[in-house]
Amino acid sequence: MEVAELVLKYIEALVWPAVTLALLWIWRDRVGEAIGRLSRVETPVGALEFQNEARRVRDRAEAVVDDERASTVPASLPAPRSVPHPAPWPDPQPLSEPETQEPPGDAVRRRLPLLREGIGQPDEVVDHSPAGAIVSAWNALQIFAEEILTRYPWVQPRRPVSGRVPPGELVRMLQRAGLHQEWVDVMDDLRRLRNAAVHGTAAVTPQAARDFIQGCKSAAIALEGLT
């Protein structure tokens, strides 16, 4: 009787580990995926560092925009000029045919406002996929920059590329086109943040994505000056 009770106790002690092992074996694929996701979770400290860096780049870009606007404001209004006596009306001339070909520079400037709107991202995208919003904002900024660079045919990539120009090469092309060094540094910071979001080396919060997008919008203002 004592032997039977002892065997029963051994069975009771082993039944739950056996059930647990069986369940782990049945759900082994999903358990492995969950463990992989846990190993890739970033710490809150990493998310905070990325957010602070995005805010720093945004503040730097906005400060450069403010400085440039302040430098273009005249210190005082010019003195009024005397109005000359109007000349007699000339004889009417026949109307000339309008030009049908739009100058290249005007065509680029006409397309820029629509391309600039693509930098902004909907709130639902920023909230649900902040890293994706960063990538989309950078892609829109790159298309915006590449459109401007069509006016600089002598600025070519240093190495042959297929498809899109790599972000680092794009920044160097803008520098060769005459972009001010302060904006080159801002573009380089935005590129670095974009790479961190693409490769998953940093946790991205919605606020960090919004700061990044605002930095891209400020950079677009500077790039438009190249036209």
PyMOL commands that set and color helices and strands:
alter all, ss='L'
color gray80, all
select helices_A, chain A and resi 2-26+28-40+44-72+104-117+123-128+130-149+167-176+181-198+206-224
alter helices_A, ss='H'
color red, helices_A
deselect
rebuild
show_as cartoon
